[in-house]
Amino acid sequence: MLPGRACALLVVAVACALMQACTTVEQSRRVVDDNASTVTDTRTNRRDAAAAQRAQDRAVDLVPGAPKVETDVSRRAQIRIDLAAGYYQQRAFAQSLEELRAALAIDANSAQAYGMLGLVYMELGEQARAEDGFRQALRIAPGDSDLLNNYGWFLCQTGRSDQAIPQFQAALKNPLYATPARPLHNAGICSLRIGDELGAESYFLRSFQIDPRNPVAMYNLGEINLRRGDLDRARFYSRRLLDTFPPSAETLWLAIRIERKGSDRDSFNSLSAQLRRLFPGSREAELLQRGAFDA
């Protein structure tokens, strides 16, 4: 479930006390006694409310499968998780870890915090800690599609593609999952890594059908069809990719190789000129210079 909502917290406390002047000593004493009683009652009520909130938080955390309600604990932990997500996106991993540890100190059963720990440690190359974070998260929330997708990607990146694909399939079991195209294209990438091109194509096609703007699906479908020699289908995905997103060295190189095998020399020359102009220091520009189209 790679994470990234913006979060703002504003706490305002206002206290006012107005006391009218007393005309006698006895009246003054009564006012002081009444105020002292009010302060005591207020403190007692606050203590009781805090105790009740803590009991509610513990009850929610301890009941398996209980619906997640927003409590004071979960709100405070979420603030830390959101901060951690911001640092993660900036690749400020030390600060992200600090916020995640603070989140877990507040809520030791935060699956989201453990899942993000897995992502951060994955970026840092600490595989054992990353795996522990993902497993802890899935122990708490075993059906969370984002967590399943992220753990599957971790397995794929660490050479365990055969174990990764079932994680992606499990993520897709939730009919309410908002981004099913993601585990589908991840499953396609992992299938390619174990040499299953037909399986990969099936995953990429499903991903593209769900999200016709998915660049990962379009790029890989273009590559698969280019290798097969189906230039019309390869060109369809390549051109759609270039029409949908700004060009990159990789997407231009795909289009160049397709047009080289076709008969449109004008397109080949135009795309080659674009690659040299926009990405002169790229690996793809160097391959073009050498004429290494099959590298």
N, C-alpha and C positions, 0 to 999 in steps of 0.2 A: 501497500500500500502504500510505493514509494511511496506527502504531505505537505500545505502552504497557504493557509488562510491568514488574512491580515487580521490583527487583533488590537483593540485599544481598550484601556481600562482607565476609567476616571472615577476616583472615589472622593466624594465631597462630604465633609462632616461639618454641621452647623449646630452650635449650642447657644441658647439664649436663656437667661434667667432674669425675671423682673420681680422685685419685691417692694411692696408699698411700705412707707415709713410707719413705724409703730408709735402709738401715742402714749402707751404705758409700759412699765416694765413687764407686767403680766402678759400683755399682748405680745411683747417681743419674745418672751420665753415660749409662748404657744407657737409662734411662727417658727422659731428655731427648732422646736421639737417636731413640728409637722414636716419641715424640710428635711431634717435628719431621717425621719421615718420614710419619706419619699425616696431619698438617696439609697437607703438600705433596701427598700422594695425594688428599686430599679436595678441595683446590683444583683439582687437575688434572681430577678427575672432574666437578666442577661446571662447569668451563669446557667440557669435552667434551660434557656433557649440554646446556648452553646452546647450543653450536654446532649440535648435532644437532637441537634444537628449532627453531632459526632456519632450518636447512636444510629441515626438514619444513614449516614455515610457508610458506617461499618456494615449495616444490614444489606445495603445495596451491593457492596463489594463481596460479601460472603455468600450470597445466594446464587448458586449457579444458574445461568440463563435468565436472571432477573432483568427486566427492561432497564436500560441505562437512562437514568434521570439525571438532570443537571443539578448537582449538589454544590455546596460551597467548596468541598474538596476537589471535585472534578473541574469546577471553574478555575480554581487557582492553579491546578496542574495544567489545564489547557493553555493558560497564559504562557507558562514556561515552554510548553511544547510548540506553541506558535512562534515564540522567540527562537527556539532551537531550529525550527524549519527555515526561518529567515536566514539564520547563520549558515545552515546547510546549503542553501541556494547560493550564498556568497562564498562557499567553500571555506568558511571560517569554522573548521571542524572542532577546534579546541573549545571555542565559545558554545558551539552547539552541544557538545558533550556536557559542558557545565550546566547548561539549562536543562538538559534531559535528566541529569542526576538530581537536580533540584525538583523536577517534576515527579520523579519516583520517590523522593523523600516525602513529598506531599501525598502522593497516591501510588502506593507500591503495587497496585493492580492495574496500572494503566497499560493496556495492550499497545496503544498508539505510541507511548514513550518507548517501550521495548522495541517496537518495530522500527522506530526511527534510529534507535541505537544500532540496530542491525545495519541500516543503510549507512550510517556514519562510519562504523567500523569496517564495512565493506569498502568504502572509499579509501580508508586508511590502510587497507591491505591486511587487517587483523582478522583473519578468517574465523578463528575459533571464537573470538568475542562476537563477531557478526552472527555466526550461526547460533550462539547462545541467545543473543537478542531476539532473533526471529523465532526461535523455539519457545522462548518465554512468552512472546506476544501471542503465538498460536495456541499455547496452553491456556491462556486467558480467553482468547477469542478465536476458537478453532475454525469458525466459518467465515471469517472476515476476508472478503475477496481481495482487498488491497494488500493485506498481509500475505495471503497465499501467492499473489502475483509477484510481490517483491521477494519472497523467499524462493520462489521458482526461478526468478532471474539470478539470484545469488547462486543457486545450485548450477544453473546454466553457465555462469561466469567462472565457476570453479571446477569445470570439467565433469559435471554430473548431469548432463542433459537428459539422460534416461530417467533420472529421479525428478527432474524439473518439470517435465511435461505433465505428469499427474497433478502437480500443484496448480498449473495453469488451468487444467480441466476442472479441478475442484473450485477454482475461483469463478468459473463460468456457470456453476450450478445455481448461483443466486440470480433469479430473474430480475431483481431490482438493481443489479450492479450497473453503475452509471457508465463505466468505460470498458465494456467487454472487448473492444477492438484491441486493447493493449495486451492482455494475456494471450489473445489469438496470434498477434504478430510476434510476441515473444516465443510462443510455442513453435511458430514457423522458423524463427532463427535457430532455436535449439534443434529442431528437426534437421535443418541443413547441416548442423555441426556433427550429427551422427550419420550423415549420408542419406537421409530419407527425403529426397527431393519431392516426391509425390505427396508425402504427408505435409511437407512444408508448404507446397503450393496450395493445398487444401486449406491450411490455416490462414495463409495470406489472402486467399480469395474470400474467406468468411470475414476476415478483418476488413477488407475493402468494401464488402457488401454492407457491413454495419456502418462503416465510416469511409465514404468515398474520398475524403480528404486525408486519409492516413498516409503520410509520406513513406513510412517504413514498408507498408504493404505494397505501395506502388513501385518503389525502387526495387524490391526483391522480386516482384512479379515481372518487372522489366528484365532483370538479370536472368531469371529462370527461362523466360521465353527467348532471350537472345542466345543462351547456350543451346537451346533446342533448335534454333534456326527459324523460329516463328517470328519473323521480323514485324509483321503487321501488329501482332499482339504486343510485342516488345515496344514498338513505337507508340502504341496507344498509351501504355502506362508511362513511358518516358515523357511524352509530350504533355500528358495531363499533369505530371509532377512538375515540369518546368513552367506550365501555365498557372499552377496553383501556388507555388512558393518561389521565392528568389533563388536563382541558381547557386549551386555550390560546385566545387571542383568535382565531387563524386557524381552528381546528377548530370553535369555537362559531359563528363567522361563516358557515362552510360550512353547518352544520346549520340555522342561522336562515334562510338563503336557500332551502334546500331546503323547509323547512316553510312558508315564506311562499308558495311556489308550490303547496303542497299544501293539504289541507283541515283539518289539525290545528292549530287556533288556540291550543289550550292549550299544545302543545309549542312553538310559535313564541313565545308570551308568556313561557314558562318559560325558554327558552334566551336570549331577549333580556334578561331580568332577570339571568340569570347573567353575561352579558357585561358589563352595566353594573356589576354588583357586583364581579366579580373583576378586570376590566381597564378601569376607568373612563377612563384616559388613553390608551387604545390607538386606533390609526387605525380599527379595526373598530367600536369604540364610537362614534366620531365619525361614521362612515358610517351606522351605525344611527340615530343622532340626526337625521341629515339625510334619512334614507330613501333613501340612494343604494345600492340593492341591486344595481345593475348596474355599479357603478364598478369 
